[in-house]
């Protein structure tokens, strides 16, 4: 199904490429000075050691930075992590089919066609749809990030199999997690509408989809499914709800149908919003 990947190192003359993501990303902004320095160093290592190649599309510094961020965020809580089987990341211009073809538009796009770790002759290669990679970071609260999703599969794979249970989970977490996923997949409980339906494909996808959730909207996950949040917190060794609180919040905006703040008495959409 999914396969495995290797570590990374950025040439020092390309160090300035990374701030394209770091200056805007909520994860990076939440770090203290020491954390930011460590994050930058991990990104430099990743980009230096992992080729990122565009297939009929350009790979600019933003794309490279987002691939690296996708790789580092899930493993930032670990010491000396290495994606030991990753040979290359291919960036496709759009979603792709099961045969890795990018010709034409896909009418029935699902999560598999946005990112994938190849098999057979593409073993050790990760494929990511460029627009979907970028979209994953444009809305940091939509619970979707294809880059983090695919690297979560590689975290899962580090113990030799992609089975929805990453290495180092510990006995106190591994047993409850296996039992939890088994029950969820066998008989999806009601009230789980906040979880992407693709999670219920199998154990591996459940872990990867919930990993997106854990890093994109941890406050929502903790509120709606505190047991899931707690287990992921132990597996990733990160408390994202506490860590990201304050930087995930977007500034409030005047609703379109609210009265305009200028005092005209008209709806905002018919007054100053239209002028803007």
N, C-alpha and C positions, 0 to 999 in steps of 0.2 A: 504494500500500500504506500506508505511513506518511507523515505530513506534518510540517510544521515549526512552530516557535513563537517569544515575545519577552522581553525582560528585565524587571526588577522594582524597587518601593520602599515600604517599610513606613512608615506614619505613626508619628512618634515617640511619640505617646500610646498606642501599642499595643506598645511595645517589650517589655513584660513577658510578652507571650504566648509568646515563643519559648523561655524556659527549660523549658517543659513537655517539650520534646525534649532540649534541650542538657544538662540535668542528668543524664539517663539514657543518652544515646546514646554507645556506645563510641567512635565516630569523634570526637565533640566532646571527650570526656574525654581522648583521646590527644593533643590539641593542646596546645601551650604557650600562655602567656597572650596572646602576640601573635597566634597562630593563632586562638584563640577569639574575640578581638576582630574579626579579619578575617572569620571565619565569621559572626558575629552581624551585621556590617555587610552582608555579601552577602545574608543572609536578609532583612534589613530592606528592602534594595533590591528583592529579588524579590517580597516580599509587597506592597510598595507599588505595584508596576507591573503585577502579574499578578492579575487577578480570579480568585477561587476560589469557585465557586458550587455549592451543594448542590442536587441534583435529588431531591426527596422525601426529603431527609435533612438534618440540621443539620450545619453546618460549624463546629466549635468550634475553640478555639485549638490544641488538640493536632493536629487534622487539618491545619490550616494550617501548623503547624510541621513536620509530617512531609512535606507536599508540598514545602515550601521546602528541607528537608534533602535530600530526594530529588534536587532540582535542583542543590544546591550541591556535594554530595559528589563527583559525577563530574567536576566542572570545577574543583575546588579547586586543582589543580596548574597551572591556566592563569592567565595574566594577562589581566584585562579581558575575560573571556568574557561573551557576551551571547546569550541564546536569542532570536534576532532574528525569529522567526516565530510565537511563541507568543502567542495572543490571550487565552485563558482556559483554566482547568482546571475541569472539571465533576466533582463527586464524586457517584457513584451509591451507592444504599443496599446494593447487592449486585452480583454478576456480571451481565453483560448479554449480549444476543445480537448477531449480526452487524448487525442493524438498529438497534442501540443501545437496544432495548427493555429495560426493567427489570421488566416485568410477570411475576410468577410466579418460581418457582425454575428454574434451568437444570439439567437432568439431566446433561448432558454438558458440564461446565465444562472449558475448556482455558485456556491462558495468554492467548489473545486476548481472552477475555471478562472478564479481571481489570483490564486496562488497554489503552488504545488511543489513537492520535492519529488524529483523524477525517479523512475525505476529503469531497469535494463540498461540501455546504452546511455541514459541520462542519470544513472545512479550517482548520488553525490552532488547533484545540481539542483538548486532551488530556482523556481520560476515565479516571477511576480508580475502582475499587470501594473504597469506604471500609473495609469490614472487612479486605480484602486488603492495602490500604495499611498499616493499623495492624499487621496480622499480620507484615508484612515487617520491622518494627522490633522486634517482641516477641521474636523469636528471631534474634539477630544472627549465628548460625552455621549456619543451615539452607540457605544458598546461594540463598535466594529473597527478592527484594525488588522488588515490582511497580513501585514508584515509581522506583527506580534503573534498572530495566529500560526503562521508557518514556523517561526522560530520556537514557539511553544511546542510544536511537534518534535523539534530537534532536542529540546530539553527533555521531553518525554523519552526520546530515542537513546539518550545517553547511557542507559543501563542495558542497551542491546535490543530492546523491543519497544515498539510504539503501541502501548496498551492502555494509555490514559493514566498511568502512574509513573511520575518522574522519579529518578533516583534520589536517595537521601531524604525521602519523605518521613522516615522514622516509623516505628511500629505503632506508636500512639495515633498517627495520622493515616498510615497506609491501610490498616484494617477498616476503619470507619469510611474512608474514601472509596475503597473497593465495594463495600457493602452499599454505600450511598448510590454510586453510579449504577450498580446492578439493579437496585430498586427503581431508580429513575428511568432507566431504559426499558425495563420490563413493564412498568405501568406508570407512565408519565403522570405525576400528580397534577391535580387542578391548581390553578393559581400560579402556574409557571409561565404565563404569557410574556413576562419580561425577559425570558431567556430565548434566544434565537433558536428556532426549530431545528436548525442544522446540527445543534448540539446532540440531538437524539438519534443521530446516524449510527454512532458506535462510541465505545469508550474513549478512543483517541480524540474524536471530534468534540466530545463533551468536554474533555480537559482543555482543548485548544480554544473552543468558543468561550468557556468560562474564564479562561486566561485573558482574553480580550476584555471581557466584562470587568475582571479584577483590576486591570490597569486603566481602563477607560472611564468607568463609572463605579468606583469602589464604594462610594457612599450609598448609592442605590442598591448595590449587591448586598452590602452589610445590613441595610434596612429590610430588604425583602427576603433575603436568604442568609441569615447570619451564620448558619452552620457551614454552608458552602464557603462563605468568606473566610471563616476561621481556618478551615482546612487548607485553602489556597494560601492563606497568610503563612501557615507553617511550611508549606511546600516551597514557596518562593522566598521565604525568610524576609518578607517585606510587609509592612503595615501600610498599604497604599491609601486606605481611607484617611488615616491620620496624617500620613506624609503629604498627600496631595490636597488636603483640605485648605481652602483659601486661594489656591491657584487654579482650581477647576471651575470656579464660579465665573460665569460670564456677567458683564455689567448688564443691569436690567435696562430694557428699552420700553419706550412708550408704545402701548398696543395700538394697532392701526385704528381700531374703533373707539378708542378712548378719546375723551375731550382733549383738544389741543392745549398744551401747556401755555401757549401764548395768551390764552384768555379770550379767544375769539368766539368761543361757544360752539364751534364746529368740530367735527371729528378730526382727529389728527391726520388721517389719510387724505382728507379733503382740504387740509390747510397747510401747515408747515412741512409735513412729509412730502406733499406734492411739490412744494416749492424747492425742497431739497433735491 
